Amino acid sequence: MIFSLFGYIFYLIAVVAGYFAAYGILIQVFPDYGVFHVIVGSVVSLMFFPLIPLYPGIVLGDWSLAVICYLSILIGVILTKQGSKVK
């Protein structure tokens, strides 16, 4: 159970890294964004959070969010699988 909990925490870290990357894209595309842009951006970011950190990496050369996102997903998968083996 503890492995699964830590796995979900790492998944949450990956989603937060995706949201930070999406917020950077939102500021670049819509400098004077409103509530509608935030709501639509949040839904789209949640659907595509593993792909969004690739944009700052490819365009701006800032790979930190992509590394955090993908390492968190990797660790989350490992811990969740380990948690299912322990039962």
Secondary structure, DSSP 8 states (H G I E B T S, - for coil): -HHHHHHHHHHHHHHHHHHHHHHHHHHHH-TT--HHHHHHHHHHHHHSTTTTTHHIIIII---HHHHHHHHHHHHHHHHHHHHHHH-
